[in-house]
Structure formats: C-alpha cells, structure tokens
Amino acid sequence: MHNTKTGPLTFGSARINAGLQHAVKKHRSEIIAEISASGMKGRGGAGFPTGVKWNLAAAAKDEHKYVVCNADEGEPGTFKDRVILTEYADLVFEGMSIAALAIGAKHGIIYLRGEYSYLRPLLEAILQRRRNEGLLGENILSREGFTFDIEIRMGSGAYVCGEETALIESLEGHRGEPRNRPPYPVDTGYLGHPTVVNNVETLAWVACILAKGAHWFKSIGTDKSTGLKLFSVSGDCEHPGVYEFPMGISVADLLKEVGGEDAKAVQIGGASGHCVPASEFARTIAYEDIPTGGSIIVFGPDRDMVDVSRNFLEFFVEESCGQCTPCRVGSAKLLEGVEKLSKGACSMQYLRELRGLGETMQLASKCGLGQSAPNAFLSIVAHFKDELMGRIAAAPGEKE
Ligand code: SF4
C-alpha cells in the first residue's frame, strides 16, 4: 500500500474507538454539527454532505431507523474499500455506531459485495469482539439508551446495487432496481423506515473526524472539498495500488506520485466517470472540478481509446438493470456504434447521431448508471478526435 509521501495511511495511525468515546459524551445534534463543520462529503463519489444526510434522518419521526454501510464496491478500477475492510474494519463499524447515535438508529447493516464473501468471517469476528467489549449491544460505553448492533448481508454482484435505492431494494429481497426519488431513503428507506446509507470510506473518516475534530479534517483539501481521500490506482503506471491524497490534488501531481507521467488520458471515477485527456491534467480531483469515488485508471500512450470506450460500454450493457429505455437500449446502441467505429464502418453522420444518443441518455435515464454510461464515450469523442477520424468512413463531401 502507498501513501502521499510519508509513512502509513491516516487510518493506520487512528486510535480505535477514540471517535466513539467522544461521540457518546455529545448530544446527537452536536455529533451532526461536528460532521457538518468538517465539510465531509460522501466518499462514494456523489459528494452529498454527510451532515445534511444525517440531519434529515435524525429529524424523521420513526421509532425504527437504519444505518446501512454500502460495501458493494463494484466500480471498475476501485478496490480501496476492500483494503479498508481488511485492515481498518473497526473504524468502519465505529463510524456506523456514531451515525446510529446521531440519527437514533438501533439497527445497522453492512451490504457486502458478493465477491468479498471471503471477508465475511473476518468481519463477523470483529463484530463479535466489539459486542464482547461493549461497543455493540445495549447501553454502549455506558450511554443510557444507546443500543445498536450490526449485521452483514451479502450482495450478489449487481453493479446497480451500488446505487442506494437499488441496494435497499436488494436488502428487502427484491430485484435490485433503483427507486423513483423522492421519497429519499433518509425518509422512506429500508422497509419504509428512515435509512442513512454511507460508503465504507465515509464511515471510516467519520470515526477519525470525531476523534481528531472537525477543524483537523477541514484544514486539509480545498474549501469545497475538505479532507483526505483514498484512491485505487490501476492501469499503465509504474506503481498501481491504494493511495491517500488530500482532496484537490491535480491529475498531474497524482500521476507523478504513481509513475504515470507519460499517460495520454486518465479515467477518473471508474466506468461512470470522466476520461481526462493530457491537455487537462492541470485540473483537480475535487467535487468542484472532477469528482470521484476514488477509481483512477491510467491509459498510457499506446492505448487505443476506441477500444477503451468499447470496453466500458460492454460493461454497461451487461450491468443495465433494464428498467428504463434510454439506458437499456441506448447502451446497446452505443456499443453497436463503437464496434462499427472500430471496424472503420461508421460515417461522420452516424458518429454525430451516437453523440446525440449519449447526450439523451445523460438526460433521460432514470438513475446514475444510465446517466453516466455514455460519459467515457462522449469524452473520448470530444478529446481524441485524431484517433476517431482515422476510422471514419467519410461520405464524399461530408464534414465534421
Ligand atoms: S438508468 Fe439503467 S440501471 Fe438505472 S434504472 Fe434505468 S435501466 Fe436501470
């Protein structure tokens, strides 16, 4: 595992349960105020402020509330949650307990990616130890009425279940399809009760923020993107692995750290993210510029970008839940077009139509999967014209 430049990851030096010990001395509203003051935004990629989410769930009037940890890490190119769960699971469970105290939940569920089933015995053992130590169960750390426990439920390998409403459908035993919103899970979530769904990394940072204070987290990163972030780096670079960087790092600086300076493009945010060309490597990885859940795929100078686009589209055709037409049909049609492009059988007019189709999918698909499925294709069309033009079967007199 790699770090910025010095020593172990922040999670490695965190004092386990220090955050929870601070939290039990606070009023619920003070815990949420601390998280809000830190500027913490969800590390899954969407960047919704964690304090706002908790506030809404805390305000909901219901005796049954739930804290769900989204451990369905399925974005292509991301593996940092697996590292957190393997090495720092206590921090994740601690973060869930803090969230439960803040919103008034008694039940926690960790929705674990099906492919990570080998981690289940380890996680069950840690949960049992925490029960034995009085960190789960009734009157936790002697706080009167603070009752909370966590169970592990397995995902079944559907990418769309990373979307929180599809995840909740799956938890309820239904087909994993996104729900219409509103209502939002903080109001009507698991089994119809208020539910906070947070990413693995978000919850681990929550534990650190309660231990070290909001000012510590806020002093790192940018005004709008505070704190540190873990990244899964793969592809054409000398040192792939899990890295920790402050939010706001430029793409160029990140590439320098991982030995990928000669890259011609970087896919930031996995298949649903953005393909950033070398001309834009001065841009920053931050919610106000290029947001990401942490997947960084480096493309070296010899990569065929049409092939990259085809690869991502194959993934979306496979993973679309099929519920809405723009995503179900659009992904297949885009893939068909990119395959024609690969074979030199795509005209300029056809390419324009594919671009229009991609833009329609971004607007008309029901959930983030379909809305982001054409992203890589559209950025490749915008930034790698030379590679595309060599394959266009231009009709006589046809212009771009
Ligand atoms: S956008 Fe795709 S994944 Fe999302 S609901 Fe529509 S078909 Fe399903």
Residues whose N, C-alpha, C, O or C-beta is under 5 A from the ligand:
A	BS01	SF4	V160 P178 S320 C321 G322 Q323 C324 C327 R328 S365 K366 C367 L369 G370 Q371
